[in-house]
């Protein structure tokens, strides 16, 4: 057998596959896409069927040359990129760019990187699926057209350096709408009543919740008064036996959601770790809509469960994919070898692998049998009843291995069982509390709940969720952060014996962690697009485009006809908006400054949101930058006026004044013409002279430690950064080759490095 060249996307994947194949095979990596649309123009010939003009990326020219050389020497080239639309497109681009002979090249694909899967793929090659390629091309072309045509409008009508995208803009709209829904939510107070009881002959404290909530403190107190001297007894006892069924194995989006709940992983972190596990041959392909398991995986799981837990714990199941517009018939995400209960690797890899392993095993285990008990506690002076509920596990089944997480709630656990009680049994009351609470409003999206919502709406696909979220955060439309909530005094009334006492405590309402929060510019852009390009932000319209891509992948629609149907009316709107004289003025009059009588206005500045004191035509108007998290549409007058406390004179250091302020890149202090960013624990509003001096000293020593050499005449500085030594020149950074000693470099040698990297 002659030499075989196998081409995959990833170096790690290449290394794993090379280990399975003999000396007749050479496995090389394309390191992802080798060509794409040009960056400096849209690269699409709209007048000739939207033909894309692909070009080899500059950083891939060396790789392409190497692959071409290897392909010319090989008897057969095997294109082994991932089996999804993106992978199929990579295979086609490689074949087309290298000019591969169809008789000497084959497409192979597999769901897992195991020796048996690779050998089976080699025995069952196929041609490149051009329907899948065209579906990927349709997405790429449409997204490029939307981005390149909408972005200039945003630059002109809203603010420079903005961008828009077909899926990203919808994701931002979801986040903006949810934030506004929360801001408009009317939190209603109510009193929840709980009682603690002891049954006759049992010393355990049993807790019951009243089946009624009270709207006011007076109503709650009135109820507690009725309970004074009340005789309590057990009323109805109801027992029900039920079953709980395990969740299906992981799809991409469900893995992202569960890893966020249980492991605290971001969507991008989950995909990065999963990619590594896949390329090492430890799990099946991590981008999938399918919950299907192979017959081999099911039989292996059955054998493992029977051997380690007992035959009664095994229950063979085959789940069926119900997600709208599911793509290729992949398997669910599962371990490649069920017998491997743990792996070697980083802590993150071990934790994610364990999660996938447990979910897969649990899906093939028996239902749990649960006994639910509900006990009513009645009083002779009240019409309401207290209800005690408990669950007892009769047979744990899949619960022995795994319990599915829940969004924005503590992980579910089964309540302890109640003691045996009889109807009519007297119950001694220990205390009854009526605690003031607020109705639960909507919560901001987390990365995981946003993915869930996008999937429900049919927007995007497994491969798009992670880059979409990363993009909207990177572009400043959305920030990932915590919601501090608001503090509120809540009252608790307690009946103990015959005495009712009252206490108040400060509670934080609406506190949330690691949520996606809209920035001012995200809200402004959303409002502009919704008013002028409603289709782009319409959920149903965007989902319909995804369905069109699916139809292209199935060969039911022609890709450029789908593009034309979208582009023709879209481009007409773009043209009209570029020519109209309407501009976005995102501003809001907050109120009047009591000291000067001038209006206070919140609005978008050239680079960031600002507060303005004075009308637009006031020559003496003042400006102050808004703090992170403050929004134009809900900043208060008090909050706005406080912003004018900056810039603030902090004190003196080395005979020069220190001034604290907030700039485009956050809070800072200025001293001697230099700017020093403040650490998170210091505020420009309260930083002291001593603290500011320490910041200056610390920043100076850090600066000195990072400095190696300088050539001022050539505007060259050699520094040490986070990733090692580099050259700074003309506002750009240039990597120093490892073989060179940065401390011995001359100005001429630095210029050679700079010129070589500018080519």
C-alpha positions in Angstrom: 0.0 0.0 0.0 1.3 3.4 -0.9 1.4 6.5 1.3 -1.9 7.9 2.6 -2.3 11.5 3.7 -5.1 12.1 6.2 -6.0 15.8 6.7 -7.9 16.9 9.9 -8.6 20.3 11.4 -6.7 20.1 14.7 -3.1 19.2 15.6 -4.4 17.4 18.7 -6.8 15.4 16.6 -4.0 14.6 14.2 -1.8 13.3 17.0 -4.5 11.0 18.4 -5.4 9.6 14.9 -1.7 9.1 14.0 -1.5 6.8 17.0 -4.1 4.5 15.6 -2.7 4.2 12.0 0.4 2.5 10.8 3.5 3.8 8.9 1.5 3.9 5.6 -0.4 6.9 6.9 0.7 10.5 7.5 -1.8 12.6 9.5 -1.6 16.4 9.1 -3.7 19.3 10.3 -5.2 22.3 8.4 -5.6 24.1 11.7 -9.2 25.0 11.0 -10.3 26.8 7.8 -7.6 27.4 5.3 -9.5 30.1 3.4 -12.3 32.5 4.0 -13.9 35.7 2.7 -11.5 38.6 2.6 -11.5 40.9 5.7 -11.3 44.2 4.0 -14.4 43.8 1.7 -17.5 41.7 1.7 -16.0 39.4 -0.9 -19.4 38.5 -2.4 -20.4 39.1 -6.1 -24.0 40.1 -5.5 -24.7 40.6 -9.2 -23.6 37.0 -10.2 -25.5 34.7 -7.9 -23.8 35.9 -4.6 -20.7 34.1 -5.6 -18.2 34.2 -2.7 -14.6 35.2 -3.5 -12.6 33.1 -1.1 -8.9 33.7 -0.4 -6.3 31.7 1.6 -5.7 33.4 4.9 -2.1 34.9 5.2 -1.4 32.9 8.2 -2.4 29.7 6.4 -0.3 30.0 3.2 2.6 28.1 4.7 0.2 25.3 5.9 -1.5 25.2 2.5 1.9 24.9 0.7 2.9 22.0 3.1 -0.4 20.2 2.6 -0.2 20.6 -1.2 3.4 19.2 -1.2 2.3 16.2 0.9 -0.9 15.6 -1.2 1.2 15.5 -4.4 3.3 12.7 -3.0 0.4 10.7 -1.6 -1.4 7.9 -3.4 -4.7 8.8 -1.6 -5.8 11.9 0.4 -8.4 11.3 3.1 -10.3 14.4 4.1 -11.2 13.7 7.8 -12.6 17.0 9.1 -15.6 16.9 11.5 -18.9 15.6 10.2 -21.1 18.7 10.4 -21.6 21.6 8.0 -18.5 23.4 9.1 -16.4 20.3 8.8 -17.8 19.5 5.4 -17.0 23.0 4.2 -13.4 22.7 5.5 -13.0 19.4 3.6 -14.3 21.1 0.4 -12.1 24.2 0.8 -9.1 21.9 1.3 -10.0 19.8 -1.8 -10.6 22.9 -3.9 -7.6 24.8 -2.8 -5.2 21.9 -3.2 -6.8 20.9 -6.5 -7.3 17.3 -5.4 -8.0 14.7 -8.0 -11.4 13.1 -7.1 -10.0 9.6 -8.0 -7.2 10.1 -5.5 -9.2 11.7 -2.6 -12.0 10.5 -0.3 -14.1 12.1 2.4 -14.3 10.2 5.7 -16.1 11.1 8.9 -16.7 9.6 12.3 -18.5 10.6 15.5 -15.6 9.5 17.8 -11.9 9.3 17.6 -11.3 5.6 18.4 -9.3 3.1 16.4 -12.4 1.1 15.4 -14.2 4.3 14.3 -11.3 5.5 12.2 -10.7 2.1 10.5 -14.5 1.8 9.8 -14.5 5.3 8.2 -11.5 4.3 6.0 -13.5 1.2 4.8 -16.6 3.3 4.1 -15.5 6.6 2.4 -17.8 8.9 0.6 -17.8 12.0 -1.6 -18.0 15.5 -0.1 -21.6 16.3 0.6 -22.1 19.5 -1.4 -25.5 20.2 0.1 -23.9 20.5 3.5 -21.2 22.7 2.1 -23.8 25.0 0.4 -25.7 25.2 3.7 -22.6 26.4 5.5 -21.8 28.8 2.6 -25.3 30.2 2.7 -24.9 31.0 6.4 -21.4 32.5 5.9 -22.5 34.7 2.9 -25.8 35.9 4.5 -24.0 36.8 7.8 -21.3 38.6 5.8 -23.9 40.6 3.8 -25.8 41.5 7.0 -22.7 42.6 8.8 -21.1 44.6 6.0 -24.3 46.4 5.1 -25.7 47.1 8.6 -22.5 48.2 10.3 -21.9 51.4 8.1 -25.5 52.4 9.0 -24.8 52.0 12.7 -21.6 54.0 12.3 -23.5 56.8 10.6 -26.8 56.8 12.6 -25.6 55.7 16.1 -21.9 55.6 16.8 -18.7 54.7 15.1 -17.0 51.3 15.3 -20.2 49.3 15.8 -21.3 46.1 14.2 -24.4 44.1 13.7 -25.0 40.4 13.0 -28.0 38.3 12.1 -27.9 36.0 15.2 -25.9 38.2 17.6 -28.4 41.1 17.2 -31.3 38.8 18.2 -29.3 37.5 21.2 -28.7 41.1 22.3 -32.4 41.9 21.9 -33.4 39.0 24.1 -31.0 40.3 26.8 -32.3 43.9 26.4 -35.9 42.9 26.5 -35.4 40.8 29.6 -33.6 43.7 31.4 -36.5 46.0 30.6 -39.0 43.4 31.7 -37.2 43.2 35.1 -37.0 47.0 35.4 -40.8 47.3 34.8 -41.7 44.4 37.1 -43.8 45.5 40.1 -42.6 43.5 43.1 -45.6 42.8 45.4 -45.0 42.2 49.1 -46.8 39.2 50.7 -46.5 37.2 54.0 -45.7 33.5 53.9 -46.7 31.6 57.0 -44.8 28.6 58.4 -45.4 26.5 61.5 -43.3 24.2 63.6 -45.1 21.3 65.3 -44.4 18.2 67.4 -46.5 15.1 67.1 -47.6 13.2 70.2 -45.0 10.6 71.0 -42.4 12.1 68.7 -39.8 14.7 69.6 -38.9 15.6 66.0 -39.8 19.2 64.9 -42.0 19.0 61.8 -42.5 22.0 59.5 -45.6 22.9 57.6 -46.5 25.8 55.3 -49.9 27.5 55.4 -52.0 27.1 52.2 -52.7 30.8 52.1 -50.5 33.9 51.7 -51.4 37.3 53.1 -51.1 40.6 51.3 -50.5 42.8 54.3 -48.9 42.8 57.7 -52.3 43.4 59.3 -53.8 40.3 57.7 -50.9 38.2 58.7 -51.1 39.5 62.3 -54.8 38.9 62.4 -54.2 35.2 61.4 -51.6 34.8 64.1 -54.0 36.1 66.7 -56.5 33.5 65.7 -53.9 30.8 66.3 -53.5 31.8 70.0 -54.9 28.9 72.0 -55.6 27.0 68.9 -55.7 23.2 69.1 -54.0 21.5 66.2 -54.4 18.0 64.8 -53.5 15.9 61.8 -56.2 16.1 59.1 -55.9 14.3 55.8 -52.9 12.1 55.0 -52.2 11.3 51.4 -49.5 9.0 50.0 -48.7 8.6 46.4 -46.2 6.4 44.7 -44.6 7.7 41.5 -41.6 7.3 39.3 -38.9 9.6 38.0 -37.2 9.0 34.7 -33.6 10.0 33.8 -32.9 12.8 31.4 -31.6 12.1 27.9 -27.9 12.0 27.1 -26.3 15.4 26.4 -26.8 17.4 23.2 -24.5 20.4 22.8 -26.8 23.0 24.2 -27.9 20.9 27.2 -24.3 20.1 28.0 -23.6 23.9 28.0 -26.5 24.5 30.3 -25.7 21.7 32.8 -22.0 22.5 32.9 -23.0 26.1 33.8 -25.3 24.9 36.6 -23.2 22.2 38.1 -19.6 23.3 37.3 -19.9 27.0 36.9 -18.4 26.8 33.4 -19.1 29.5 30.8 -20.4 28.3 27.4 -17.1 29.0 25.7 -15.1 27.2 28.5 -17.4 24.1 28.2 -16.8 23.9 24.4 -13.1 24.4 24.7 -12.8 21.6 27.3 -15.2 19.3 25.3 -13.1 20.0 22.2 -10.0 18.8 24.0 -11.8 15.6 25.3 -13.0 14.8 21.8 -9.7 15.3 20.1 -8.0 13.0 22.7 -10.6 10.3 21.8 -12.3 10.4 25.2 -15.9 11.6 24.1 -17.9 11.6 20.9 -18.3 14.7 18.8 -19.3 17.6 21.0 -21.5 19.6 18.4 -24.7 17.7 18.1 -28.5 18.1 18.3 -29.0 14.3 18.7 -29.9 12.4 21.9 -29.4 9.1 20.1 -26.9 6.5 21.4 -25.3 3.8 19.3 -26.3 0.2 19.9 -22.8 -0.6 21.0 -22.9 2.2 23.6 -26.2 1.0 24.9 -25.1 -2.6 25.2 -21.8 -1.5 26.9 -23.7 0.7 29.4 -26.1 -2.2 30.2 -23.2 -4.5 30.9 -21.4 -1.9 33.1 -24.6 -1.0 35.1 -25.5 -4.7 35.7 -22.0 -5.5 36.8 -21.4 -2.5 39.1 -24.9 -1.7 40.4 -27.0 -4.8 39.8 -29.3 -6.0 37.0 -32.3 -4.3 38.6 -30.6 -0.9 37.9 -30.4 -1.4 34.2 -33.1 -0.1 31.8 -32.2 0.1 28.1 -33.5 3.3 26.5 -33.2 4.9 23.1 -34.0 8.6 23.1 -35.3 10.4 20.0 -34.3 13.9 18.9 -37.2 16.3 19.1 -35.3 19.6 18.7 -36.6 21.8 15.8 -34.3 21.8 12.8 -31.9 19.2 14.2 -28.9 18.8 11.9 -27.0 15.7 11.0 -27.8 12.3 12.6 -25.0 12.4 15.1 -24.9 10.6 18.4 -25.4 12.3 21.7 -22.3 13.4 23.6 -21.0 10.4 25.5 -17.8 8.8 26.6 -16.1 6.7 23.9 -15.4 4.0 26.4 -18.1 3.6 29.1 -15.7 1.5 31.2 -13.5 4.6 31.7 -15.1 6.1 34.8 -12.4 8.7 35.1 -9.6 10.2 33.0 -6.2 11.8 33.3 -6.2 15.5 32.5 -6.8 19.0 33.9 -9.3 19.5 36.7 -11.7 21.0 34.2 -11.4 18.1 31.8 -11.9 15.6 34.7 -15.0 17.4 35.9 -16.6 17.7 32.5 -15.8 14.1 31.6 -17.4 12.9 34.9 -20.5 15.0 34.1 -20.8 13.4 30.6 -20.1 9.9 32.0 -22.8 10.2 34.7 -25.4 11.6 32.4 -24.8 8.8 29.9 -24.9 6.0 32.5 -28.0 7.5 34.2 -29.9 7.6 30.9 -29.6 3.8 30.7 -30.6 3.1 34.3 -34.0 2.2 35.9 -36.6 4.8 36.9 -36.5 5.9 40.6 -39.6 5.0 42.6 -40.7 7.8 45.0 -43.3 7.9 47.7 -44.7 11.3 48.2 -46.5 12.1 51.4 -48.7 15.1 52.1 -50.1 15.8 55.6 -52.6 18.5 56.5 -52.5 20.1 59.9 -55.8 21.6 61.0 -56.7 24.0 63.8 -60.0 24.4 65.6 -59.9 28.3 65.3 -58.7 28.6 61.7 -60.1 27.8 58.3 -56.7 27.5 56.6 -54.5 24.5 57.0 -50.7 23.9 57.3 -49.3 21.4 54.8 -46.3 19.2 55.4 -44.8 17.4 52.4 -42.0 14.8 52.1 -40.6 12.4 49.7 -39.1 9.0 50.4 -37.0 7.1 47.9 -38.3 3.5 47.6 -35.8 2.6 44.9 -33.1 5.1 43.9 -32.5 3.8 40.3 -30.7 6.4 38.2 -30.6 8.7 41.2 -27.7 6.6 42.5 -25.6 8.3 39.8 -27.1 11.6 38.7 -29.7 14.3 39.4 -30.3 16.9 36.7 -29.6 20.5 37.6 -32.2 23.4 37.5 -31.8 26.9 36.3 -31.4 29.7 38.9 -32.4 27.4 41.8 -30.4 25.3 44.2 -29.8 21.8 43.0 -32.8 19.6 43.7 -32.7 17.2 46.6 -35.3 14.8 47.9 -36.9 15.9 51.2 -36.7 13.6 54.2 -39.6 11.4 55.0 -42.1 12.1 57.7 -42.7 10.0 60.8 -45.8 7.7 60.8 -48.8 9.8 61.7 -52.5 9.1 62.1 -55.5 11.2 61.3 -56.6 13.0 64.4 -53.2 12.9 66.1 -52.8 16.0 68.3 -50.0 18.3 67.2 -48.3 20.7 69.6 -47.4 24.0 68.1 -43.9 25.3 68.8 -44.1 28.5 66.8 -45.7 30.1 63.8 -43.9 32.8 61.7 -45.3 35.1 59.1 -42.3 36.4 57.0 -42.6 39.2 54.5 -41.4 38.4 51.1 -41.7 39.8 47.6 -43.1 38.1 44.5 -40.4 36.6 42.3 -39.9 38.5 39.1 -38.1 37.5 36.0 -34.3 37.0 36.1 -31.6 38.2 33.7 -30.3 35.6 31.3 -27.2 33.6 32.2 -25.1 32.2 29.3 -26.9 28.8 29.9 -30.5 30.2 30.0 -29.8 32.3 26.9 -28.6 29.2 25.0 -31.8 27.4 26.1 -34.0 30.3 24.9 -32.2 30.5 21.5 -32.7 26.8 21.1 -36.4 27.1 22.0 -36.8 29.8 19.4 -35.0 27.8 16.8 -32.3 30.5 16.4 -28.7 29.4 15.8 -27.4 25.8 16.0 -24.9 24.0 18.3 -21.9 25.5 16.6 -23.1 29.1 16.9 -24.1 29.5 20.5 -20.6 29.9 22.0 -19.2 32.3 19.4 -22.5 34.4 19.4 -22.2 35.0 23.2 -18.4 35.7 23.0 -19.0 38.2 20.2 -21.7 40.3 21.9 -19.6 40.5 25.1 -16.4 41.3 23.1 -18.2 44.1 21.2 -19.4 45.7 24.4 -23.2 45.2 23.8 -23.5 43.0 26.8 -21.4 42.5 29.9 -21.2 39.4 32.1 -21.6 40.5 35.7 -23.4 40.4 39.0 -26.6 42.3 39.9 -26.2 43.7 43.4 -29.9 43.9 44.0 -31.6 46.4 46.3 -31.8 46.4 50.1 -35.3 46.4 51.7 -36.6 46.1 55.2 -38.7 43.0 55.7 -40.9 42.3 58.7 -41.2 38.9 60.4 -44.0 38.2 62.9 -43.6 35.3 65.3 -46.2 33.6 67.5 -44.6 31.7 70.4 -47.0 30.6 73.1 -49.5 33.4 73.3 -47.1 36.2 72.4 -46.7 37.8 69.0 -43.4 39.5 68.4 -42.2 41.6 65.5 -38.8 42.0 64.0 -37.4 43.7 61.0 -34.3 42.7 59.0 -32.6 44.1 55.9 -32.8 41.7 52.9 -31.3 42.0 49.5 -33.9 41.7 46.7 -33.0 40.8 43.1 -29.4 39.8 43.7 -28.0 37.7 40.8 -24.6 36.4 39.8 -22.9 35.8 36.5 -25.7 37.2 34.4 -25.7 38.8 30.9 -26.5 42.4 31.3 -27.1 44.9 28.5 -24.8 47.9 28.1 -26.2 51.3 27.0 -24.8 50.9 23.4 -26.5 47.4 23.2 -29.8 49.0 24.1 -29.4 51.9 21.6 -28.5 49.6 18.8 -31.3 47.2 19.6 -33.8 50.1 19.5 -32.5 51.4 16.2 -32.5 48.0 14.5 -36.0 47.1 15.9 -37.4 50.4 14.5 -35.7 50.3 11.1 -34.9 46.6 10.4 -37.6 44.7 12.2 -37.0 41.5 10.3 -33.4 41.3 11.5 -34.6 41.3 15.2 -37.8 39.2 14.6 -37.5 35.8 16.3 -39.7 34.0 13.9 -38.0 35.5 10.9 -34.6 34.5 12.2 -35.8 31.0 13.0 -37.2 30.8 9.4 -33.8 31.5 8.0 -32.3 28.7 10.1 -35.0 26.4 8.6 -34.0 27.5 5.1 -30.3 26.5 5.9 -31.6 23.1 7.0 -33.5 22.7 3.7 -30.4 23.6 1.8 -28.5 20.9 3.8 -31.1 18.4 2.8 -31.0 19.4 -0.9 -34.5 20.8 -0.9 -33.5 24.5 -1.6 -30.9 26.2 -3.7 -28.5 28.3 -1.5 -28.3 31.5 -3.5 -32.1 31.6 -4.1 -32.5 31.6 -0.3 -30.0 34.5 -0.1 -31.7 36.4 -2.9 -35.1 36.1 -1.2 -33.6 37.7 2.0 -31.2 40.2 0.4 -33.4 42.0 -2.1 -35.8 43.6 0.4 -33.0 43.9 3.0 -30.7 45.8 0.7 -33.5 48.1 -0.4 -34.1 49.1 3.3 -30.4 49.6 3.8 -30.2 51.9 0.8 -33.2 53.9 2.0 -31.8 54.3 5.5 -28.4 55.4 4.3 -30.1 58.3 2.4 -32.6 59.4 5.0 -31.8 62.2 7.5 -32.9 60.4 10.6 -30.4 59.9 13.4 -30.5 58.2 16.8 -30.3 60.6 19.7 -30.3 58.3 22.7 -30.8 60.7 25.4 -33.1 61.2 28.4 -33.8 64.3 30.5 -33.4 63.0 34.1 -34.4 66.1 36.0 -33.0 69.5 37.2 -29.9 70.2 39.2 -31.2 71.9 42.4 -28.0 73.9 42.8 -27.8 75.4 39.3 -31.3 74.9 37.9 -29.8 73.4 34.8 -31.3 70.3 33.2 -29.5 67.0 33.7 -29.4 64.7 30.6 -28.2 61.2 30.2 -27.1 60.3 26.6 -24.6 58.5 24.5 -21.3 60.4 24.0 -18.9 59.8 21.2 -17.3 56.8 22.9 -19.4 56.0 25.9 -22.5 57.0 27.9 -22.3 60.3 29.7 -24.4 62.6 31.9 -24.6 66.3 30.8 -25.5 69.2 33.1 -26.9 72.0 31.0 -28.9 72.1 27.7 -27.3 71.2 24.4 -26.9 74.9 23.5 -25.5 75.9 26.9 -21.8 77.0 26.3 -21.0 76.2 30.0 -22.5 72.7 30.0 -20.6 70.0 32.0 -20.0 66.3 31.3 -19.4 63.3 33.5 -18.9 59.7 32.4 -21.4 57.1 33.6 -20.2 54.2 35.7 -20.2 50.6 34.6 -23.7 49.2 34.9 -25.5 52.5 34.9 -28.1 52.8 32.1 -29.4 55.9 30.3 -33.0 54.8 30.6 -33.0 54.3 34.4 -30.2 56.3 36.0 -31.6 58.5 38.8 -31.0 62.2 39.3 -29.2 61.5 42.6 -26.9 59.0 40.8 -26.3 61.3 37.9 -25.4 64.3 40.1 -22.9 62.2 42.1 -21.0 61.6 38.9 -20.0 65.3 38.8 -18.0 64.8 41.9 -15.3 63.6 39.5 -12.6 64.6 38.5 -11.7 64.8 42.2 -8.5 66.3 43.8 -7.2 63.5 46.0 -4.0 65.2 47.4 -0.3 65.6 46.6 2.6 63.2 45.9 6.1 64.2 45.1 5.0 67.9 44.8 2.5 67.1 42.1 -1.3 66.9 42.4 -3.2 63.6 42.2 -6.6 63.7 40.5 -9.1 60.8 40.5 -11.6 60.3 37.6 -13.4 57.8 35.4 -12.4 57.5 31.8 -13.2 55.4 28.7 -11.3 52.4 30.2 -12.5 52.7 33.8 -11.5 54.5 37.0 -8.0 56.0 37.2 -5.8 58.6 38.9 -3.7 61.2 37.1 -0.3 62.3 38.4 2.5 64.2 36.7 0.9 63.8 33.3 0.6 60.0 33.7 -2.5 57.9 34.1 -2.7 54.9 36.5 -5.7 52.6 36.4 -7.3 51.8 39.8 -7.6 48.2 41.1 -11.1 46.9 41.7 -11.0 47.4 45.4 -10.5 51.2 45.1 -13.0 53.8 44.1 -12.2 57.2 42.5 -14.9 58.7 44.8 -13.2 57.6 48.0 -9.5 56.8 47.3 -7.2 58.5 49.9 -3.9 60.3 49.3 -2.0 57.4 50.9 -3.8 54.8 48.8 -3.2 56.8 45.6 0.5 57.1 46.4 0.7 53.4 46.8 -1.0 52.8 43.5 1.6 55.1 41.8 4.5 53.3 43.4 3.1 49.8 42.6 2.5 50.8 38.9 5.9 52.3 38.6 7.7 49.1 39.9 5.6 47.0 37.6 6.5 49.3 34.7 10.2 49.1 35.6 10.1 45.3 35.9 8.6 45.0 32.4 11.1 47.3 30.7 14.2 45.7 29.1 15.5 48.3 26.7 14.5 51.3 24.6 15.6 53.1 21.4 13.7 56.4 21.5 14.9 57.7 18.1 13.3 54.6 16.4 10.3 54.7 18.7 11.2 51.1 19.9 10.9 49.7 23.3 11.6 46.1 24.4 9.4 44.9 27.2 8.3 41.8 29.0 4.6 41.1 28.9 2.2 38.4 30.0 3.3 36.1 27.2 7.0 36.9 27.2 9.3 39.5 25.8 8.1 41.7 22.8 8.9 44.8 20.9 6.6 47.8 21.1 6.7 50.1 18.0 4.3 52.6 16.5 1.5 51.5 18.8 1.9 47.8 17.9 3.5 44.8 19.6 5.8 42.4 17.8 6.8 38.9 19.1 10.5 38.3 19.6 11.6 34.8 18.3 12.6 32.4 21.1 16.1 31.9 19.7 17.0 35.6 20.2 18.1 37.2 23.5 15.9 40.3 24.0 18.5 42.0 26.2 21.1 41.8 23.4 18.9 43.1 20.5 20.1 46.2 18.7 17.7 48.8 17.1 18.6 47.4 13.6 17.7 43.8 14.7 14.4 45.1 16.2 13.5 46.7 12.9 14.2 43.5 11.0 11.8 41.7 13.3 9.2 44.4 12.9 9.5 44.5 9.1 9.3 40.7 8.8 6.0 40.6 10.8 4.5 43.5 8.9 4.7 41.6 5.6 
